[in-house]
Amino acid sequence: MNKRLANGGVSNGMFPQDARYSTQVNTENAAPPVDDITLIPFGEPESVLASNPANYLGIFLHDDDYYLPPVSQTGLAQISKANPHHGRAGHFKKNLLIRDFIKNNVLNSDDLTRAALDYLFLGNCYFQVQRNALGQVIKYTHLPAVRMRRRPHYQFGILDTFGNLIRFKPGEVVHLFEYDLSQQIYGIPPWFGAINSILLNEDATLFRRKYYRNGAHMGYILMTMDPRLREEDENRIKEQIHNSKGAGNFRSMYINIPANGNADKALTLIPVGEMKTQADWDKVKDASRNDILSAWGLHTELAGVMPESLGSGDLDKIVKLNYDGEIRPLQMVFEKLNDYVNGSPISFKQPEKETVE
C-alpha cells in the first residue's frame, strides 16, 4: 500500500524511511504546455516472442496417457521451411543416406526417406513393426513423427486429426531418437541450438522484402513548425502521409507544433532506423547462415555457398570428412533396426577405400 511522505513523495512500502525511493513531481522548471500538437502514430508493437516454437517445456504426462514432447513437433517441422540453408541441409544429408541404401524386403527406400527427414528435423523417427505368425519382424513401416506420442512403459500412440490418441500394441513400434541430456523420452535435433539464427535469417529476408515493397525507403517523422500553416494544408499533409504508408514495419509519423513555430525550420524530415548500406543485411544473412551450417556440421562448399576466400579446401577431403563424421553415423542409427530382425537386411554401400600405388 502506498504511503504519503513528509516531503510530498509517495512510498511503495518497501523503503518507507528513505526519500530516495519516493516518487514526486517537480513543476518549477516544467516547460509551458504546447497547444495544437497533431500526431499520427506508428503501427502497433508486435511481440518478438509470439508463437515461439523454441520454448523447451519439459516432459509432462497428459491425462495419465501419453507424454507431451518438450518442444512443439509442429513448430520444428514448420521451421524446416524457414530459410533455404536450414531446409536444404537436412535434405542433403537425407539424399546421401538414400544414395547408399541397399534395397531389401524389410524396409523400402520410401519409408527410410520419410523416417530420415523426421530424424534429421525433429530428432525422432518411428516405425510400425509387422510380424509373421512366428512373431518375427518381416516389415518396417514409417510412422509420422509429428503426431507420434510416447506412453508409459515404452508404449506408443498416434494422434488423429481430431487430437484423439490411437494406441499401438506393446512392441508394435520402434522409436529411434537423438539422445537429450534433459530427458530420455523424446529426442531433440542437434541443430536446435541454432534455432534463433534460423529465425533471424528468415527475419532478415522478410525485412528486406518489406523494405523494397515500401519503395526502398524507411519510415520517417515529418515535423512542421510554421505558425502560418493553414488548417486545410495541415489536413492535406496528414492525408498524404496516411495514404502513402507502405509495409507495416515502415509507417511514418507527422507532428505539427505551430505555437512554437520557427520560420527557419518550418519543415523538418527525420529518418527512422535508416539502413545505411546493403552490407548491413549481408552481415546478418552471412552470420546466421554460418551458424546454421555449423549446427548441421556442413561445410559451405557442400551447401552450395560461394566460399568467402579462394582455395578454401580440397573438396575430395571435405566430402570424405562429411561422410565419416556425418553420414556414416546416420547410417548406423538406422542399422539399429537390425537388432529386431534375423540377419542384417538393412545396410548401406560403403565407399571404396583408396589404394596406395
Order of alpha helices (4+ residues) and beta strands (2+ residues): beta-beta-beta-beta-beta-alpha-alpha-alpha-beta-beta-beta-beta-beta-beta-alpha-beta-alpha-beta-beta-alpha-alpha-alpha
